[in-house]
Amino acid sequence: MTTTRVLVDGSPGLSVRADDRGLLYGDGLFETCALRDGRPLLWARHLDRLALGCQRLGLPAPDREVLTRESLGLCAAVRRGVLKLLLTRGRGGRGYRPPAVPTPTRIVSLHPLPDYPPSFWTDGIELRVCATPLGDNPRLAGVKHLNRLEQVLARGEWDDPAVPEGLMLDTRGRVVEGTMSNVFAVTRGGLLTPALERCGVAGVMREEVLALAADLAIPARIGEVSLADLAAADEVLVTNSLIGLWPVRRVAGRSLAPGPMARRLLEALRRRGAV
Amino acid sequence: MTTTRVLVDGSPGLSVRADDRGLLYGDGLFETCALRDGRPLLWARHLDRLALGCQRLGLPAPDREVLTRESLGLCAAVRRGVLKLLLTRGRGGRGYRPPAVPTPTRIVSLHPLPDYPPSFWTDGIELRVCATPLGDNPRLAGVKHLNRLEQVLARGEWDDPAVPEGLMLDTRGRVVEGTMSNVFAVTRGGLLTPALERCGVAGVMREEVLALAADLAIPARIGEVSLADLAAADEVLVTNSLIGLWPVRRVAGRSLAPGPMARRLLEALRRRGAV
């Protein structure tokens, strides 16, 4: 797949209005889904998160059937790829005040799957630590909204294709997530992942891994995580909807080997059809 | 003036590409200028701040002459109105990583002046306190970027046209700014305004008022400001490029009368052609 295809409010189109609040204020949400054989993976989880995000931002939730029909139509002939959903509060006058009854803009688009080397899954990745922090805001924490300048600045800090991901800390130096992934530490056979009540994005694959851990009776804890926790862990993993899971082979000055937890979770995710 | 006019990259147009990073990530900046008799006010300050914002976000600064020519062309027949400049990092593939050599998108648009009652300038306004906090992020503080969900959520908290502005606090409860304005406390003939090193937007009118204070030998301090400081002040003022300055007649449970500082500054701003 090399051509990108886009539906704007259900019709083929390549543009949005210049007064769309998505552009003016980042006033909206998005979802990024892996496609396999014409179907977006973890589709119900993506729709659930989008609906939850709408609730958090005070947006009317989109019709799940409409989104599903448009997405399946766009994906029909695609064996592997990326489906992106983007929803904004729609057009509005100048000024922050949201319209009482917004007419959201809905964009569904197809993209090629990123071309990562297979070694990222088998041998692990180097995870650099970014200088750009994530600001605290409980009102926005967890939501996959369109205010993503922190991630853009963090991802702009390095330019080495051999380093696919960077770790982001909050303003007090606690570990939150990767620029495009969530992070897990594995210690004594259990999982620890940062709480996302003050900042960060609650990833769909993070939810899936936590659900999987519950199914497999793997202890999992959500809490405060420091760089020292990562450096002391038996394994470190990053997760997102496109990659599923990558083991980390280097972080915070420490080298790690991909371990049994990464392999076990990745195999289970594949069996579940989550990746 | 009732029709809105828009130039996108110098050409009349009403739309931007759906893959513009301004829409995808709020990856850009904007300026809002008051228009008077065909000319944007405080134009050099607006261009300076835009250039500084570009530097902060790693964007190539737009050509001042091009922006000036486009803006003056658009404003030519307009007696009073609002000119908005919006600059994004332009188109890009999926993914946060900014392109090494971006081709920014530039939008210049005309809007009607908001229709506020004259009493807001003479009798003052009620300033409510918003529940939505401003998250700390030194990397983005001060910049008028397109990540404005905090302001959108704060402005969505109330719906009373008699209350034109809300005060925003940081996550520790310190005063930062209004949703669309900066704030000053007046105590013993001097000005105090919040430092904007961790969050907030460094408004062009705030800069102008600070410059004016220096010219008039009015002591002005930038520092930490609490709600108690506002409640204990002789006067409280809010400023932005469109309103110039409004006295506050009610904030944090306290009633105030518009005082001599508000009148003096507003008269001086008018004499300087800043409003």
Interface residues (C-beta under 8 A of the other chain):
Chain A: T4 V6 V8 G13 L14 S15 V16 R17 A18 D19 D20 R21 G22 L23 L24 Y25 G26 D27 F30 T32 L57 G58 V82 K84 L86 T88 R89 G93 R94 G95 Y96 R97 P98 A100 I107 S109 H111 P114 T132 P133 L134 G135 D136 N137 P138 R139 L140 H145 L146 N147 R148 L149 E150 Q151 V152 L153 A154 R155 G156 D159 T171 T179 M180 R198 C199
Chain B: T4 V6 V8 G13 L14 S15 V16 R17 A18 D19 D20 R21 G22 L23 L24 Y25 G26 D27 F30 T32 L57 G58 V82 K84 L86 T88 R89 G93 R94 G95 Y96 R97 P98 A100 I107 S109 H111 P114 T132 P133 L134 G135 D136 N137 P138 R139 L140 H145 L146 N147 R148 L149 E150 Q151 V152 L153 A154 R155 G156 D159 T171 T179 M180 R198 C199
